[in-house]
Amino acid sequence: TEFGEGASKEHFDLCRCGGSKNKPFCDGTHWNGFRDDKNA
C-alpha cells in the first residue's frame, strides 16, 4: 500500500470500519454521515 501525498510514515491509523479505500489504512470514510446520538 502506498502512502498518499503528505502522509506521515510515522503516524497513521488503521481502518477498523472496513470502509476505507486505502486499506489497511484509515482514509476517514467512517466519518461520512456520522452522528453521535447520546440517547442511543
C-alpha positions, 0 to 999 in steps of 0.5 A, a space after each residue: 500500500 502506498 502512502 498518499 501525498 503528505 502522509 506521515 510514515 510515522 503516524 497513521 491509523 488503521 481502518 477498523 470500519 472496513 470502509 476505507 479505500 486505502 486499506 489497511 489504512 484509515 482514509 476517514 470514510 467512517 466519518 461520512 454521515 456520522 452522528 453521535 446520538 447520546 440517547 442511543 
